Amino acid sequence: MLTEEGVDKTADPLRFPYRIASRYHCKGYLGSGGSGLVFKAWDDLLQRMVAIKFIRNPTFVTRQRLVSEARALAKVNHPSLCSIYDIGEPVDEHSSLFMVMELIEGARLSELAGQLNIETTVRLIQKLAEGVAQLHAAGLVHNDINPTNVIIKHNNSDEPIPTLIDLSVADTPSKAYRNRQTGFGLTPLFSAPEQNDPKLKQTHRRELVDIYSLGALMFFLFTGQAPTSNPEQQLNEHAAQCPARLKKLIVKCVANDPAQRIQSASLLAQNLAAYRYQRYSWFPVTALVITITILFTATIAAFSDNNSIATTEPLEQIDVESIWTHQGIAYSLYTKELLRQNRLREARQQANLTVRFFQSALKNNSAEITALSEFIDFLERDDGLFNPSERTALLLDTASRIEKTEVEQHIRAYALAKIYFKLAKLHRSQPHLHSRWRERALSAVSSALEQHPNSQRYQQLRCIIKAENQQSSGGTC
């Protein structure tokens, strides 16, 4: 039988505490989590190893909640979240539930404090934050992110993948503070202050408890300690291990006041990505800064006939909106490098991140000419990273965003012309669509030329579009 303290000392470690479906064969006891006991098992039907957790004595209400949340978790798919395969009741006993999950094997994060370099630490927390963002998007809060709940797996890859386990403690935001009432424990050192003190007001968004815990994890990896009442002072004692920019980010995550924290897991992931891609391992930092500065200056000159002055601020001082633009460019460069190395799967992943950064830049700063220009150039590439349907959807979405931008009208018209012309080329096999997009492209670039008739760039694009109509390559332009 299960006990509150743990597994029965007399129990056979090769037997489940209760009889369940015969397809599952016990292969050993793995340990206890915040909400039950976990066993390694073989799934005879699907021919794979799995982990099975037996939930401790759930009440009727808790049972219904667990089933509901297991359904939600089963729909969340991210490498940094342990997959949920099934949930059920033992054959002979109804005082427990069992949950069948992905078997994650590897070192726990609790074993790695002080052993990881800065790049690896940031990459691990970034991946976790991306996974937690998907959990939050599904309407769930993990509630107990701590170093023992993160296992590092590899999945036939040299790159470590941090995986958040014990998802059975995940809860809906409105119920996120009922853990103790329902028998689900917390790890106090890594839980947010409002989780440990019921007297604190809990009117903020409940997802912010996970932001605190992610910050506490990063804090732990740099210092080997959990944050206390003065985390900034603790980090100052480890200045060599934790750069100033990361220190500021960590302190913001573990703020006692939830309103002062980073406000979403996706924003935390973006901030960490921004830090990482200013420190390319494949690209010297100085070269990256110079390249981005050149791109930033040249792109404005290329996209507008007016003289413009690029920012002279160092990257460390650029605001978040500008960082999104710079990181979109950096991700784009990294994608090209991965393509050059024929690392197609990784290139596609980076391409998706490139899109996210450029979209964030346009959403938060609609007058960002650099983001607009670089994003369109990225979408125009015929690199095989997106299929025609995906590229069409991205181009249409970008056109919609451009129509809302605050850039000068001729710049907007030129940008739309480039998008419409790319859409025309994507639909050559459908004459009616090809003709429609080509005509819209011609109309847009003509509008740009009305305002700037001497622009060679605009004239050249109009010439190319007209040549397309004559089924030529545009060689006369």
N, C-alpha and C positions, 0 to 999 in steps of 0.2 A: 504493500500500500504506500501511497505518497504521504509524506509528512510535511509540516510547515517548514521544518528545518532542512529537509533535503531528502535524499533517497534512502529507502529502508536499507539498513546495514546488512540485513539478511537476504536481500533481494539478489537474484541472479543478474549480473551485469549484461548477460546476453538474452535477457527476457524483458519485454515491455512490462510496465507496472499493471497494465490492463490488456486484455485481449482485444485486438483490433482486426481489421480486414486482413485476410490471409495473404494478400499480395505483398504485404510489408514484412520483411524478415529482420529482426533485430541483429545488429552487428556490433553493439557496444554502447556503453553509457558515455555521453560527452560531457555532461555537467548540468548545472542549474542556472537558469537565467532569472530575470527579475520577475517572471510570472509563471515559472514551471520548470520541469525537468526535460532535458534534451537527450535524445538517443540517435545514434547513427543507424541507418537502415537501408536495406536493398528493396527497391520497388520492382517486383517480379514482372509486373505488367508492362511497364515502360522501360525496364532494363537499365536502371540508373540508381546510383547511390543518392540518398536523401537524408535530411535531418527531420526528426519528428519530435515536436514538443508537446508534452502533456500539461495542460493548463491546470493550475491548482484550484480545486474546489470552486468553480465559478457559480455565482448565484444565477437564478433564472434570467434576471435582467442583464447581468454581465454576459451570460451565454448568448443572448440575442444580439447584444452589442458586438461581441467578438465575431459572430458569424457575419454580421453586416459589414464590419470593418475588414474582415478577411476578404470579402468580395471586392471591396474598394482597393485593398492592397494588391489583389491578384491582377488588377488592371494597370498597376503602375509598373513600368518596365524601365529599369536603369541599371547599368553595371554596378553602381555603388549601393544598390538596395537589394537585399536578399529576396529572391522570388518566392512567392507563396503559391503552392501547387494545389493544396486541398485542405479541408477542415472537416472533422467528423466527430462522432461519439464512439467510445469503446463499445464492443459487442454486448458485454454483460453488465456494464457499470455506467451509470448516468451521472456520476458525481464529478466527471472530468470531461474535457474536450481535448482532442489532439489536433495539431496543425502540422501539415506536411510542407516542408520548405526546402529550398535549395541548400545543398550541403556545401558550406564554405570552409575550406581548410587552409591554414596558414598562420603566420604570426599575428598576435593581437597588437593593437596599437600601444597597449600598456607596456609592451616589452621593448618599445623602440625609442622612448624618450631620451634625448641627447645623442642619439646615434645617427640621425638623419641630417643631411645638409639642408640649406635654406630652400633650394630649388625643389627638392623632393618633398619637404614639409608643405610648402605652398601648393604644390601640385596635388598632394593627397587631400588637403582640406578643400581645395577648389572642386575636386571630383565629388567629395562628400556633399559640399554645398549644392552642387548641381543635382545630386540625387535627392537631397532634402527638399529642394525647390519643387521637384516633381511630386514628392509626397505631399507637400503643402498644396500644390495645384489640385490634388485629388481630394482635398478637404480634410487631410489628416495631419496630426502633429506627433512626432516620435515620442517626445516626453522624457527620454532617458538616454540621450547620446553621451557616451562616456568611453574612455579608452578600451575597456574590456568588451564593449559592444561593437568594436570595429576590427575586422579581420582583413589582413592584406592577402589578396589572392593574385594569381598571375594569368590564368586562363590561356595557356600556351603562348604567352607573350612575356617578353622581358620586362615590360612596364608594369609596375605594381598597381593594383586596383584596390582601393580601400572599399570595403563592403560593410554597410551598416546592418547588423543583425538584431535579433530580439524585437522584430517588428510587431510582435503580439502585444507590446505595450503601447503601440500607436493608438491615438484616440482622436476623436473629433475635437476641434478647438473649444467648443462650448463645454466639453467634459474633461478638459485636459488637466484639471486640478483635483480630480476625484481618485487619483491613484491609490492613496492610502485607504480610502473607503472601500475600494474594490479589490484590495489585496495586491496591487501592483506596486512594487517598491521603486524608490528613486535612488540615485547615486548622489548624495548630498553635495559632495565636493565639486561636482560638475553640473549641478542643476541650478537654475536661475533663483535669485533671492525670493521671488514671489512664489516659487514652488515650495520653498522651505518654511515660509512664514505666512500663514493664512490671514494674518492681520493686514498684510499689504494689499492695497487696492488692486483689483484685477480687471480693470476696465479696458486695458489695452488689448491688442491682438495677441491671441495665445501662441501663434507661431513663433513669437519672439523668444520663447523659452528655448527653442532649438537654436536660434541665433546665438544666444548666450553660450549654450553648450558647445557649439562649433568653435566659438572664440576660445572657450576654456580648453578645448582639445589642442588648438594651435599653441596656446599658452603652455600647455603641458609638454608638447613636443620640443619647445625651445628651452624650457626651464626644468622639466622633470617634476614640476609642482602644479597643484591646482591654484587658481587665482584666489586671493584673499581680499580683504577690504581695501587694500591699496595695490592693485595690480600693476600700476605704472611704476611704482618704486621697485617691485619685484623684477619687472622687465629691465629696468635700468641696471640692475645687478648682472644682467645677462646681455649687455649691449653688444658684445662681440658676436653672440649667436643670433640676436634678433635685431635686424636693421630698424632704423627710426620709423620708416614708413610703415613697416609691418607692425611695429609696436603701437602706432596710432590706431591702426585698423583693429588690432586685438583689443585694445582698451575700449574702443567704441563698441565692440561686440559684447564685452562683459560689463558694460555699464549697469549699475544697480537700477537705474531708471530705464524701464523698457523703451520709453519714448526717445531716449538718447542713443539707442543701439542702431546698427545697420538694420534697415526696415524690412529686408526680405533676403531669403537665401540666394535668390538669383542675383541680387545686387552684390552680395558678398562674393559670389563666384566671379562676377564681372570684375570686381575690384582686385581679386587675387589673380585673375587672368591678365589684367592690366599690368600688374606688378611683374608677372612671369615673363610676358612677352616684351618687356623692356630689358630683359636679361637673357636673351636667347642663348642657349648652349651651342647652337650651330652657327651663330652670327655674332661677332664681337659687339659689345655694347656700344662702343664708340661709332662703329660703322652703322649700326642700326639707327642711332640718334641722327647721324648725318644724313642717312638715306631718307628717313622720315621727314627731316627738315627740308631736304631738297624737294621731295615729293610734295610737301605741304605748300612750298613756295611756287614750284613749277605748275602744280595743278591749278592753283588760283589764276596764274597767268594764262594757262591754257584754256581755262573755262570762261574767263572774262577778259575782254580787251582792255579793261582799265588796269592801271598800275596798282598793285596791291603789295602790302608789306606783311610778310609772315611774322608770326609771333616769335619773340625772342626769349620767352619764358623757358626755363629748363623744364623738362618733362615732369619733375617732381612737383612743380607749382601749377601745372595746367589743371583747370577744373575738370570735373567728371565728364562733362559733355565732350570736351576736347580729347580727353583720354579715350573715350569711346571711338572717336574718329581715328586717333593714332593707332589704337589697337585693332580697329578694322583693317587699317593699312598693314599693320604688322602680321595679322592673321593671314591676310591675302598673300603677303610675301612668303610666309611660312608654307601656305598651301602650294605655291609655285615650287618651292624647294622640295616638298614632299613628292610632287608630281615628277620633278626632275629625277628623284631617286626611285621612281616607280612604286612608291608606297601609297597605293590608291585608296585603300580603306581609311588610312589616317588622313589623307588629303581631303577625302569627303567629309570627315568629321570636322576638320579645321575649316572647310568651306562653309559648313553650317554655322560655325561660330563666327566666321567673318560676316555672314548675313546678319546675325543677331547684333553684332557690335555696330554695324552701319545703320541698321534699323533703329537702334537705341540712339545713335547720334542724330539721326534725322527727326526722331520723335521728340527729343529733348532740346534740340537747337535747329529749328527749321531753316535758319539762315546759313547753315554750315555748308559752304560751297565745296570744300574739300571732300567731305563725306559723300556729297551728292555725286561729284565727278568720279571719285574712286569706286563707289558702289556700282555705278553704271558700267564703268570699264570692267569691273569684276564680273558682272552679269553678262557682258557681251562675249566673254571668252568661250571658245568652243573647245573645252577641255574634258568633256565627258563626265564632269562631276555631278551634273544634274541632268536628268532625262528631259526631253522636250516639254512634257507636261509640267514638271517642277519649275523649269526655267520660265515657262509662260506665266505660271502663277506668281513667281517672284517678280517678273517684269511688270505685270499688271498691278501688283501690290505697290511696287516702287513708283509707278506712274501715279497711282492714287495719292501716295505720300508727297510726290513732287508738286502736285496741283495745290497742295496746302502750304507749300513752303513760302518763305518770305524773301526769297532771292529776287533779283531784278528780273523783269518779265522776259527779256531776251535770253537770259541764262536758263530760265525755266523752260522756255519754248525749245531751246536747243537740246536740253536734257530729254524732254519728251520726244523730240524728233529722233534721237538716238535709240530710245526705247521702242518707239513705234517701228522703226526700221528693223531692229533686231526681231521684233515680233513678226514682221513681214517675211524675213528670211527663214524664220522657224516654220512658217506656214506655206512654203513654196508648193507643197503637195496639195494644198487646198486653195485653188485660184481665187475664190471669192474672198477668203480671209486675207490672202496675200495682197490682193488689190486694195482691200479696205485699209490695212495697216500701212501699206506704202503711201496711199493718198493722205492718210493722217500724218505720216512722217513728213511728207512734202509740204503739207499745209503748215506744220509746226515750224520747220526750218525756214520757210518763207516768211513767217511771222517774225522770227528772230532777225532775218535779214532786213526787214522793213525798218527795224530800229537801229541795226548796225550793218548797213549795206556794204561796208568795206572790209568786213571780217572775212579773211581768207578761209578760216575754219568753217564758217557757216556756208560759204560759197562751195567749198569742197564737198561738204555733206550733201548739199542740194544736187550737185553734179552726180554724185554716186547714186543717190536715190533715183534720179532720172535715168541713169544708165541701167539700173535694175529693171526699170520698166521696159527697156529696149532689149532685155535678156542678154546684156553684155556685162563684162566684169568691171566696167567703169574705167577702163584704161585711158579714156580721153580726158579724165579729170586732172 
